[in-house]
Amino acid sequence: MKIALFTDTFAPLVDGVVTSTVNLAKNLADRGNKIYIIAPNFNKKFKEFKYHNIKVKRIYSLPAFFYSGYRFTYPFSFKILKYLKKEKVELIHFQTPVILGLQAILISKILKLPLVGTFHTFFTNADYLKHIKMDYKSVENMAWFYARAYYNKCDLVTCPSEQTKKELLKHGFKKQIKVISNGIDLRIFKNSKYVYTKKKYNKDSKCLLFVGRVAHEKNLKYLIDCFKLVSKKLPEIKLLIVGDGPQMGELKEKIKSSGISNKVILARAIEHEKLIKSSIFKDSSLFITASVTETQGITLLEAQANGLICVGINAGGIKDLIKNGYNGYLVENGDKQKFADRVIKLLKDKKLYVKMKKNTLKEIKKHKIEKVVDSWEEEYSRLINLFKNKSKVYHEEHIPPRKSF
């Protein structure tokens, strides 16, 4: 199959959508499919993503005013239209409902190709709207109207968790919605640098881990409050935060004012290929997150793939990955003391820890990338064949009868 993936966020950026897009593209390509990634260009020099059976086409872009690192492209490109037509692309799939998502919609209509849209991010949530200082209920409603305008143009909408699907149906999404996990390739992790990483970050003490964007939607100030409660009972514990983003300055101030600067390690952003080979996951004791905006959570999948027990907030797609009391703990938003107590319980109760780690490794197998790509190929093939049959029927119905001589 020949598939075009449109995404407003791609390498060299580091985030969940980028990781999900790359994982999908690479694993489809490994099966002989031809993948065309349409993404913004960057003014700075960077190493272009390269992989067999994958071609990346960049579009001129400008910095987005609302989110550091993100780019705006032109709303339409005849060059991309001609290119995809020439390559005989069979299906278009957009990963982000921004300007390149709009291009995906327009080009799919012009070329009469099936269109798939994946809902990766609850950008409708107030924590995302804080970036443009418009975190009001009325604006949330407008954001959902905007989302419906994009995704109701699709022939298939996908999302990575059942909880996300429920939210989409609740907010008026009309098209067919299928849940397909972001998936995780259990073969990609290398832990040979364990000793070096432990020396660099852990300094022979137990370490809690968070990986993700340093941004409003990750609720990191809340996480710092929870960690401070943990450190009062377990003063030797450290917190390692891997990531960067627009709220890094605010996060540093929060850590300083909380009096725990010597207990929090800021590792900044680490390129994904380096992160999965860094042994950081293996070197950590637990993965913790206070985000309430996850549709699933790539970093949670990666943590669980390494046997890390996770503690998170009982909200969003995280509820599909953490089974409370089985492979981790879910805590109601606002109960910081209980969050801290759950972390402390896991660190103190060795028998419970071993049991939950075993359950974690068992549960993550449900998200193996091989099963996920099977689902994608099945859906892509179904839509492509459906459109080909429609085109054939239309053609046959509109052929004028032959004249007899």
Secondary structure, DSSP 8 states (H G I E B T S, - for coil): -EEEEE-SS-TTS-SHHHHHHHHHHHHHHHTT-EEEEEEE--SS------BTTEEEEEE-EEE-SSSTT-EEE-S--HHHHHHHHHTT--EEEES-SSHHHHHHHHHHHHTT--EEEE--B-TTSHHHHGGGT---HHHHHHHHHHHHHHHTTSSEEEES-HHHHHHHHHTT--S-EEE----B-TTS---TTHHHHIIIIITTS-EEEEES--SGGG-HHHHHHHHHHHHHH-TT-EEEEE---TTHHHHHHHHHHTT-TTTEEEEE---HHHHTTTTHHHH-SEEE---S-BSS-HHHHHHHHTT-EEEEES-TTHHHH--BTTTEEEE-TT-HHHHHHHHHHHHH-HHHHHHHHHHHHHHGGGGBHHHHHHHHHHHHHHHHHHHHHHHHHHHHHTS------
